[in-house]
Amino acid sequence: MNRDVGFFNFSVNKILTREQTILDQARIRLLYYGLWLAIIAVSALVVNIYLDHQYLLAFTTLILLVSFIILFKYLTFRPRWGIISHILLVMATMVNLTNVFITLQTVDIITAQIVLLIIIFSFYMLGQASGMFYSLMNLIPVLLFLILEYDNNYVIGIKPMTIDESTIIIAVCANFILIIFMHSHFYTAFIKSMKQLRATAEERGNLNVELEKVIEKAEKSAQAKSEFLSIMSHEIRTPLNAVIGMGNLLMMGNPRPDQRDNLDILKFSANNLLALVNDVLDFNKIEAGKVVFENIKFKIPDLMQNVCGGLRLKAEEKELEFRVSIDSSLKNKVVIGDPTRLTQIIFNLISNAIKFTPSGNVWVNVKCVEDRHNIVNVNFSVKDTGIGIEKESLATIFEPFTQESISTTRQYGGTGLGLAIVKRLLELQGLHMEVQSTLGEGSEFSFDMEFPVSTEVAPAPEENDQPVSVATPIDSMSQLRVLIAEDNMVNVMLMKKLFSKWGITPTIAENGERAIEMVQYGNFDIILMDLQMPVLNGFDAATEIRKMRDPRKANIPIIALTASALFDIKERVFNSGMNDYVSKPFKPDELKEKIQNLVATIS
């Protein structure tokens, strides 16, 4: 409703607003112009009936005229078309039934027109329910009157009035004009609504096209981001591979104590940089929804000892008291879960505790909260006496690339992704992290996780156990014929020096195409295949090798070596026919173990 409309307004445009639908605007216009026509027609009837000396009928018609004028004024001041429509229909029904049963005591063309007007008007203005109501309110009494009149049973003590031809002509013409006007008006509104619906549909179609373009652009952007991270990780990991690899080689060469100290610093710094790169890549992988949780059997105490073993040295370097408490009831239980992701969560929490604790203690507590035989509920808690967190910052510490303050980032370093990764990994498993912290006193991070319990009995660990290789003995590694497909000269030099420690002299292929040629004309026991190479990449080279006619050559074990971090890298490796995957920078022992296992399997 337009609240700026004054009482003396007579314009229809001022009572129409943009908030009104096309149908509502059509209803208001119909009332506006229809009342104008009704006022003109009834005014003519009043004059004609008065001149015909039918004063009672003229007075009744005059009351009707005044009612129309009042309703018209009400409409132009407050366009409540619903109320006005009901009043008009009630008035028309009273006039119709009064004419049929009292005034004229007959059903003529005027009566039929009035009934038709009421039916059309009620349905158009008020909808089906009200239309049916007013239609039946007029049709049933009229039909009843016709039945009574047919049997000559309708008799009342009032003599019917007679109307001259001129009055009938005026009434019939006015009614026909109103019927035609209503149909024409609503037909125009219907056509306009259809055009608007078509325009809306076209606009929606255009919006859908634009939305598809935006979605496509977002997907391309996400793909570009993924590829960018993969390329950047490859570019960063490649020199890191050389740095860490050379450091490992130097450590294997029995360095002097002062050299070992320098190498320890080099190794620590390189591993720190690698951890930062891995944090960014892991977070990107989690955000892209590419994390798949495994269900592997493992022992929680063993996992905790492995995680805490390396971190204990970190704590001791800062002269922190590092305590690990593991519930004894978990000692002989083999649980099913994802040890890799659990390790990532625990490692990040303990690393943070050590990082943000200048002095004091770090406690790691693993407690069995509930044991239902086939399922155990375990609480993991990491507590420290570190710098603590302000209450206002508790909501933001789990956001990516966020630390409590800029000064914290400058003093302690890091990407601010550790807790974000922890939170996302827990949320993906439907778990929640509890945080209690007091500024200057320390923090405690804890969460509960349920594990199905395996029915297998865990073997008792033997002291001074040495890993037993199920593959080829190490002494026989010198007999292996190894082909390395690698285009980076630094990595080639590293691999040569590493393999020389194992008594192996590898053959080098500078790209995938050259590797295929060497396999065709030579004999090898295993291939180490870099994935990103010029001329022909590792995927295509492996695929071509698997197509060779000689089954011995086609089945040569192939290990993928890459610094790439694309989400689907493992799937692509196995789909191309390669047997295993090692990510750069790799651990020499890990690579050696995989080589031994694959060679032993094939032989």
Protein Blocks (a to p, Z undefined) as FASTA:
>chain_A
ZZkbcfkbcbfklmpcfkbcfklmmmmmmmmmmmmmmmmmmmmmmmmmmmnopaklmmmm
mmmmmmmmmmmmmmmmmccfklmmmmmmmmmmmmmmmmmmmmnopacfklmmmmmmmmmm
mmmmnojmlmmmmmmmmmmmmmmmmmmmmnopaccfbdcddddfklmmmmmmmmmmmmmm
mmmmmmmmmmmmmmmmmmmmmmmmmmmmmmmmmmmmmmmmmmmmmmmmmmmmmmmmmmmm
mmmmmmmmmmmnopafklmmmmmmmmmmmmmmmmmmmmmmmmmmmmnopaccddddddfk
lmmmmmmmmmmmmmmmnopacdddddfklmmpccdddfklmmmmmmmmmmmmmmmmmbdc
dddddddfbdghjaccdddddddfbebpafklmmmmmpghiafblklmmmngpjhlmmmm
mmmmmmmnopacdddddehiaccddddddddddfbdcddddehiacddfbdcfklmmmpc
cddddfbfklmmmmmmmmmmnopacdddfbfklmmmmmmmmccfbdcddfbdghiafklm
mmmmmmpmblmlmmgccddddfbfcfklmmmmmmnopabdcdddddfklmmmmmmmmmmm
mZZ
